[in-house]
Amino acid sequence: MTRIVLLMLAGMLVACGSTPAPRLPQALEQAQTVDKDARRALRNGELLRAQYNFTKVLALQQSLDDTAGAATTLINLATVTHQMHDDAAALVWLDRILLEKAPLYPAEARMTAAFRKAVILTNMERPNEAEAALLLAEKQCEKKCALHFGMDVLHARLLLLKGDAAGALALAQSIAKEKKGAGKEEQANAVRVAAAAEEKLQHYANALQYYQSALETDKALGLSARIGEDLSGMARAAKLLGQLEDANLYARRAELVNASQRQNAPALQ
């Protein structure tokens, strides 16, 4: 009997000493759960699902006065719509941050939004607007922020877009040689800009070498869209060098990569 009582007391002590962790308020818990689902969908390429869930997250964050979280979600929505090839809608999401007159959103979020806007406008071949957005991003980038090298690469792209191939080449080469701070993706982007600049300058052998270098890095990083772009550039350069057999091979490889990427894009499902 005494043993039974002692066991009961021990059980009561364990129960008293193992207080369960307090649960988050329901709205916060729901926001975190939906955000996780949205990020998972984005990673898996389920773009429609990601867009739907991020929109739900945004409404929850705004109802909780979570302006920092809302800024991140607005940028994520811009990323999703850009991947869905709706750049006009992506710019609208980013402008929700950039055109807000009250100082609601963190400076880092404003910098990221401005940089993303500059990239999209460059892709749309609207260089003057892109330069204005990039300047806004650079004003927020203190002491070489994480986006510093990306901004430099974008400057090189804009020089190329505006017809200054020599200036774009010089800047891209300096970024590509930078070993400290620049990530492999930024270096590959710089090499690709150098390749395009050499192509514009009709230095096709140099262009081919740069495209091949970018391809090696992009394959190591598993960036399908960039791989297709590199192979297409190699095909153009090889053709202009009279290397028709190689050009046809590169073009076919680019075709297969791009077709497979489109086929595997869940945004179309």
C-alpha positions in Angstrom: 0.0 0.0 0.0 2.8 2.4 1.0 4.5 1.6 -2.4 1.4 2.5 -4.3 1.0 5.8 -2.5 4.6 6.7 -3.2 4.2 5.9 -6.9 1.1 8.1 -7.0 2.9 10.9 -5.3 5.8 10.5 -7.8 3.4 10.7 -10.7 1.8 13.8 -9.3 5.3 15.5 -8.9 6.2 14.6 -12.6 2.8 16.1 -13.7 3.4 19.2 -11.7 7.0 19.6 -12.9 6.2 19.2 -16.7 4.1 22.2 -17.4 3.1 22.1 -21.1 4.4 25.0 -23.3 1.8 27.7 -23.6 0.1 27.8 -27.0 0.3 30.8 -29.2 -2.9 32.8 -29.6 -5.0 31.3 -32.4 -4.5 34.0 -35.0 -0.7 33.9 -34.5 -0.6 30.1 -34.7 -2.8 30.2 -37.9 -0.6 32.8 -39.5 2.6 30.8 -38.8 1.0 27.6 -40.1 -0.3 29.1 -43.3 3.0 30.9 -43.9 4.9 27.6 -43.6 2.5 26.0 -46.1 3.0 28.9 -48.5 6.8 28.7 -48.3 6.7 24.9 -48.8 4.5 25.4 -51.9 6.8 28.0 -53.3 9.9 25.7 -52.8 8.0 22.9 -54.5 6.9 25.2 -57.4 3.2 25.0 -56.5 2.8 28.7 -57.4 -1.0 29.0 -57.4 -1.1 27.4 -53.9 1.7 29.6 -52.7 0.0 32.7 -54.0 -3.3 31.7 -52.3 -1.6 31.0 -49.0 0.6 34.1 -49.0 -2.5 36.2 -49.6 -4.1 34.6 -46.5 -1.0 35.2 -44.5 -0.9 38.8 -45.5 -4.5 39.4 -44.3 -3.7 37.7 -40.9 -0.5 39.7 -40.4 -2.2 43.0 -41.2 -5.0 42.1 -38.7 -2.3 41.6 -36.1 -0.4 44.8 -36.9 2.6 42.7 -38.0 4.1 45.2 -40.4 7.5 43.5 -40.7 5.9 40.2 -41.4 3.5 41.8 -43.9 6.5 43.4 -45.8 8.1 40.0 -46.1 4.9 38.5 -47.4 4.4 41.3 -49.9 7.8 40.5 -51.3 7.0 36.8 -51.4 3.8 37.5 -53.3 5.9 39.6 -55.8 8.3 36.6 -56.2 5.4 34.2 -56.8 3.7 36.4 -59.4 7.0 37.1 -61.1 7.6 33.3 -61.4 4.0 33.1 -62.8 5.2 35.5 -65.6 2.9 38.3 -64.4 5.5 41.1 -63.9 2.9 43.8 -63.8 1.2 42.2 -60.8 4.6 41.7 -59.1 5.4 45.4 -59.4 2.0 46.2 -57.8 2.9 44.0 -54.8 6.3 45.7 -54.4 4.8 49.2 -54.8 2.6 48.4 -51.8 5.8 48.7 -49.8 7.6 51.4 -51.8 4.7 53.8 -52.2 3.6 53.7 -48.6 4.1 57.2 -47.2 4.0 56.2 -43.5 7.2 54.6 -42.2 5.5 51.3 -41.7 8.0 48.8 -43.2 11.6 48.1 -42.1 14.4 49.7 -44.2 15.7 46.3 -45.2 12.3 45.4 -46.7 12.1 48.7 -48.6 15.6 48.0 -50.0 14.8 44.4 -51.0 11.5 45.6 -52.7 13.3 48.4 -54.6 16.0 46.0 -55.8 13.4 43.4 -56.9 11.5 46.1 -58.7 14.7 47.2 -60.5 15.4 43.6 -61.6 11.9 43.2 -63.0 12.0 46.5 -64.8 15.4 45.6 -66.3 13.9 42.3 -67.5 11.0 44.3 -69.1 13.7 46.5 -70.8 12.6 49.7 -69.0 16.1 50.9 -68.1 15.3 54.5 -66.8 12.6 53.2 -64.4 15.0 50.4 -63.4 17.8 52.8 -62.6 15.5 54.9 -60.4 14.4 51.8 -58.4 18.0 50.6 -58.2 19.1 54.0 -56.8 16.4 53.8 -54.2 17.7 50.4 -53.2 21.3 51.6 -53.0 20.4 54.4 -50.7 19.2 51.8 -48.2 22.3 49.6 -48.7 24.7 50.6 -46.0 28.3 49.3 -45.7 28.0 46.8 -48.5 24.8 45.0 -47.6 23.9 41.5 -48.7 22.5 42.8 -52.0 25.6 44.8 -52.8 27.0 42.5 -55.5 23.6 41.9 -57.0 23.2 45.6 -57.4 26.5 45.9 -59.1 25.6 43.1 -61.5 22.3 44.9 -62.2 24.3 48.1 -63.0 26.3 46.1 -65.6 23.1 44.7 -67.1 21.6 48.2 -67.4 24.8 49.5 -69.1 24.4 46.7 -71.6 20.7 47.4 -72.1 21.5 51.1 -72.8 24.2 50.2 -75.4 27.4 50.6 -73.4 28.8 47.1 -74.0 32.3 48.1 -73.1 31.3 49.6 -69.8 29.1 46.6 -69.0 32.0 44.2 -69.8 34.5 46.1 -67.5 32.1 46.2 -64.6 31.0 42.5 -65.0 34.7 41.4 -65.2 35.5 43.2 -62.0 32.5 41.6 -60.2 33.4 38.1 -61.6 36.9 38.3 -60.2 35.7 39.4 -56.7 36.3 36.4 -54.4 35.3 38.1 -51.1 31.7 38.6 -50.4 30.2 37.7 -53.8 28.3 34.4 -53.9 28.6 31.9 -56.7 25.3 32.9 -58.2 26.3 36.6 -58.3 29.6 35.7 -59.9 27.8 33.5 -62.5 25.4 36.4 -63.3 28.4 38.7 -63.8 30.1 36.2 -66.1 26.8 35.9 -68.1 26.7 39.7 -68.5 30.3 39.7 -69.6 29.4 37.0 -72.2 26.5 39.1 -73.5 28.8 42.2 -73.7 31.5 40.3 -75.6 28.7 39.1 -77.9 27.6 42.6 -78.5 31.2 43.7 -79.2 31.4 40.8 -81.7 34.1 39.0 -79.7 32.4 35.7 -80.2 35.3 33.4 -79.0 35.4 35.3 -75.7 31.6 35.2 -75.4 31.6 31.5 -75.9 34.2 31.0 -73.1 32.2 33.2 -70.7 29.0 31.4 -71.4 30.7 28.0 -70.9 32.1 29.3 -67.5 28.6 30.5 -66.4 27.2 27.2 -67.5 29.5 25.2 -65.2 28.5 27.3 -62.2 24.8 27.3 -63.0 24.8 23.5 -63.4 26.6 23.1 -60.0 23.9 25.3 -58.5 21.1 23.5 -60.3 19.6 26.7 -61.9 17.6 25.4 -64.9 16.5 28.7 -66.3 20.1 30.0 -66.3 21.4 26.8 -67.8 19.0 27.2 -70.7 20.1 30.8 -71.1 23.8 29.8 -71.1 23.4 27.1 -73.7 21.4 29.5 -75.9 24.2 32.0 -75.7 26.8 29.3 -76.5 24.7 28.3 -79.5 24.7 31.8 -80.9 28.4 32.4 -80.3 29.4 29.1 -81.8 27.2 29.7 -84.9 28.8 33.1 -85.4 32.2 31.5 -85.1 31.2 29.0 -87.9 31.1 26.1 -85.5 27.8 24.9 -86.8 27.9 21.3 -85.4 28.6 22.6 -81.9 26.0 25.4 -82.3 23.3 22.9 -83.2 24.2 20.7 -80.3 24.1 23.6 -77.8 20.8 24.8 -79.3 19.3 21.3 -78.9 20.5 21.0 -75.3 19.0 24.4 -74.6 15.7 23.3 -76.2 15.5 20.2 -74.0 16.3 22.1 -70.8 13.8 24.8 -71.5 11.1 22.3 -72.5 11.6 20.3 -69.4 11.5 23.3 -67.2 8.2 24.4 -68.7 6.8 20.9 -68.4 7.7 20.7 -64.7 6.3 24.1 -63.9 3.4 23.5 -61.5 2.2 27.0 -62.0 0.5 25.7 -65.1 -1.3 22.9 -63.2 
